[in-house]
Amino acid sequence: MKTYAARSLSPAPLRRISKSSPSVLPMLTPMHAWRMLCRRTGGNISLTTFYRWINAGRIGVVRVGSRYLIPLPLLEEVIEKCLDGERV
């Protein structure tokens, strides 16, 4: 029979993530991303349309469990397309 090491019940120590770390992208929830998109473009994009864009793959998302997170650089690309008059 195998023996297993006992697990510690204390949580793992939190590491501080530096802003200069290239592997960490700022992530936004869909609601925050939608608000930023509307504010920066001055448009009246409905939340339903925004979620349709996510489901259609027009806006890149990362799925973590049951949550969707939108990387800020991908949202910036969508904002630039909107400001340039291109289709998203």
C-alpha positions in Angstrom: 0.0 0.0 0.0 1.3 3.5 -0.9 1.7 6.1 1.7 0.9 9.7 0.9 2.3 12.8 2.3 -0.1 14.8 4.5 -1.4 18.0 3.0 -1.1 21.2 4.8 -4.4 22.9 5.7 -3.0 26.3 5.4 -3.5 28.1 2.1 -0.7 28.5 -0.3 1.3 31.7 0.2 0.2 34.5 -2.1 2.8 35.7 -4.6 2.9 39.3 -5.5 2.6 39.7 -9.3 4.7 42.5 -10.7 3.3 44.7 -13.4 6.4 44.1 -15.5 5.7 40.4 -15.7 5.1 39.6 -19.4 3.2 36.4 -18.8 0.3 38.1 -16.9 -2.3 39.9 -18.9 -4.9 42.2 -17.3 -8.3 40.5 -17.6 -11.7 42.0 -17.5 -15.1 40.5 -16.9 -17.5 40.8 -19.8 -19.5 43.5 -18.0 -16.4 45.6 -17.4 -15.2 45.0 -20.9 -18.6 46.0 -22.3 -18.7 49.2 -20.2 -15.2 50.1 -21.4 -16.1 49.5 -25.0 -19.2 51.7 -24.8 -17.3 54.5 -22.9 -14.3 54.5 -25.2 -16.2 54.3 -28.5 -19.1 56.5 -27.5 -21.4 53.8 -29.0 -24.6 52.3 -27.8 -23.7 48.7 -28.1 -26.2 46.5 -26.3 -25.0 44.0 -23.8 -26.8 41.3 -25.8 -24.9 42.2 -28.9 -21.7 42.2 -26.9 -22.4 38.6 -25.7 -23.3 37.6 -29.2 -19.9 38.8 -30.4 -18.2 36.8 -27.6 -20.2 33.6 -28.6 -19.4 34.2 -32.3 -15.7 34.5 -31.6 -15.4 38.1 -32.7 -14.1 39.0 -29.2 -11.4 36.8 -27.8 -12.1 35.4 -24.4 -10.4 33.0 -21.9 -12.6 30.6 -20.1 -11.7 29.9 -16.5 -14.1 27.3 -15.1 -17.6 28.8 -15.8 -16.3 32.3 -16.1 -15.3 34.2 -19.2 -12.5 36.7 -19.0 -11.4 39.1 -21.7 -7.7 40.0 -22.0 -7.3 43.8 -22.2 -5.1 43.7 -25.3 -7.8 41.9 -27.2 -10.4 44.4 -26.1 -8.1 47.2 -27.2 -8.0 45.7 -30.7 -11.8 45.6 -30.8 -12.0 49.2 -29.7 -9.5 50.3 -32.3 -11.5 48.5 -35.0 -14.7 50.3 -33.8 -12.9 53.6 -33.9 -11.5 53.0 -37.4 -15.0 52.1 -38.6 -14.2 48.5 -39.4 -16.6 45.6 -38.7 -15.9 43.7 -35.5 
